[in-house]
Amino acid sequence: MMKKRAAFTLIEIIMVIVILGVVAMIGTDIIAKMYQGYMRAKIISELQQKTELALDQITRRLKYRIKASVVTKDASNTGVFKSLSDDTNGTFNMLEWIGSDNEGFLGEYDAGTNSFVPGWSGFIDLHAGLGNTDENQTSTKGSTLSSAQKTIMALSYNTIDLNASNPAQHPAMIFKKHFFGATPRTFGFDPTSTDHNDTYPVRSTANDTLEFTEVIQDKRISEQYYLAWTAYALVPDIADDDDNFDLRLYYNYQPWHGERFDDVNPDIKNSLIAEHVSTFRFTQTGNTIRIKLCMQDDNKTGTPIGFCKEKAVF
């Protein structure tokens, strides 16, 4: 008896091919979606890290701001400005402020006392004898101005010097008592005015004595002060043909000497804070500033992906 040989018919083979094609198509679609999900998650994670890092850099600088000095401006017309506390509608797109010299304030280690000695103490001895505190100079006990001098020189690329004979190189003393009557103009932010009556250029004549180096009308001395060597400006670099922009931090310029962040001056520095920024907003409530920053991925996947984060600084 002969046995029949098992074989596939043409229809069965075609059906198998069709089924395998369908399975392959489904598998490819699944793999493609998994890859897209992975790329999306990776980009969002990177955007989150970049946004948090940018906000951290911004708030670290704003933490040591002279609070009454913070102004908001139009980056395309910096002659128009408001105090940030007055700009309740978010009119403008850049921030500018004078920063306290925190690094110089921290001072340096003194092996003799086994402690850190401040570069400037922040306090004035209003009752110092022999005329050490008057309309020409102040006695700031507890300061080691030689330490502050070295720190400020290093941070300012040797352009600001507490010991310089040239007044254009001097940092500024700002008294805390003035804040209630201060305006952007009195900090030197008005490009149409030379008024800076809340920022007093000073130089050191002893390790605990600061001398005023400019005649300022109605000088008001109080017990507490800040020392400042630079202003800061957060400026969006907005192109006409792009919805996104770079955000830059300008520094090493002195409004009390008539300098502006956008002057053509090689001594004025700037650092890139964030790329592909879609939103940079700020508001002030009381003494608290809230910053909102949104960044995008430059359309790397064909579908725009963005990440936003807010942070407050007191």
QUIVEN-V164108 format. One line per field, one symbol per residue. ss: DSSP state (H for helix, E for strand, L for the rest). psi: psi as a letter, one per 20 degrees, with the letter a starting at -180 (. if undefined). A space follows every 10 residues. Layout:
# QUIVEN-V164108
ss->???
psi->???
This chain:
# QUIVEN-V164108
ss->LLLLLLLLLH HHHHHHHHHH HHHHHHHHHH HHHHHHHHHH HHHHHHHHHH HHHHHHHHHH HHHLELHHHL EEEELLEEEE EEEHHHLLLL LLLEEEEEEL LHHHHHLEEE LLLLEEELLL LLELLLLLLL LLLLLLEEEL LLLLHHHHHH HHHHHLLLLL LLLLLLHHHL LEEEEHHHHH HLLLHHHLLL LLLLLLLLLE EEEEEELLEE EELLLLLLLL LLLEEEEELE EEEEEEEELL LLLLEEEEEE ELLLHHHLLL LLLLLLLLEE EEEEEEEEEE EEEEELLEEE EEEEEELLLL LLLLLEEEEE EEEL
psi->ppqqppqqrh gggggggggh gggggggggg gghggggggg hgghgghggg ghgghggghh ghhkqohiip qprohimiip rqphhimijl hrjqqqrpqq mhghhhbrpo hgilrppqgp hjqpnikprk khoaihrqon qiqnhhghgg gggghjkkhp ohjqhohijq aqppphhihh jqrhgijjio ijqjpljjoo pqqpirikpp ppjpopqlpo prhqrqppiq rqpoppnpqh jphrrqpqoq alqohijjqq hjqnoihpqq qpgqqlphpo qqqpocjppp ppppqrjklh jippprpqqq qqp.
